[in-house]
Amino acid sequence: VLECVEQPNNKDEAERIVQVGKTAAWEVVGVEGTDVSRSPKAPFTTSTLQQTASSRLGFAPSRTMSVAQKLYEKGLITYMRTDSTTLSNVALGEIANTIESLFGKSLLEVRTYKTRAKNAQEAHEAVRPTHASTRYGGTTDDEKRLYSLIWERTIASQMTDAKLRRTKVIANTRGGAQSIPDFTVTGSILVSPGWLTVDPDARGEDVELPTLNKGDDLDLQALAHVEKQTQPPNRYTEAGLIKELEKRGIGRPSTYASILSTIEARGYVEKINKALIPTDTGEVVITFLEDNLGEYISDTFTAEMEEKLDKIADGTATYLKTLSDFY
């Protein structure tokens, strides 16, 4: 879908552009492109597993953790509560062998990843298949889908970059006899898939463009003008809220699913088309908490408390002083 580069500031001009566009022949007046590389994403942590399963599979975080627990109990994946993106040397060796046998040595690129999350707990390695050579796992449909997601992310994390050509196509009426602004669309052309070979869905909503050259004819399918108004920010989805919690340092991998299930079970939010909409009950509860316990429900308090607990754990603070200060 191409869009007009100059937004008309009145309805008459918009209608003129539509009228001219519908009666004229169209052509490509320019193509601009730059080569880019896309590196694979790190292996799954608890939060990224929940986010990706939510956006790709439509799983609620509690459902993801329940299915992951079953896969773990069956010995198919490593422990599913972790902040770490690290893979053991044994796992890296298995993954390398799997990539070489399935996709060829040319697509192998051994990588190490560092955890960026504040307060990360890294006792366990990343969530990965126990054996990289096991391509499919699980007995139920949910288990099979989640296992495939974990396998693909893990294998892709050790593969070469994907090469794409970011391309901007500029179109206008042939000859430009009746002056109207250019129309453009930006997307990409896949040059070399690299890690996208194993995880093509990770490309997301990137627009796949055909190969076009200046002067090529274009067939007009439809042309219309739409009145737009400034929209408020989107509501949080479950995946988006988990990402925000992690970014602000609130909670731990084991708490994300229970946070989401609690606010839904208690009727504080309702889920409409993936968006979490506060209910009247939720609005009343949060107003009461903000008015009476504002300090304690702020994200800074929660994140700072996590830091204090970490200091107790590593011996740089005592629990008695920490609790005394709090009270």
Disulfide bonds with the S-S distance in Angstrom:
none
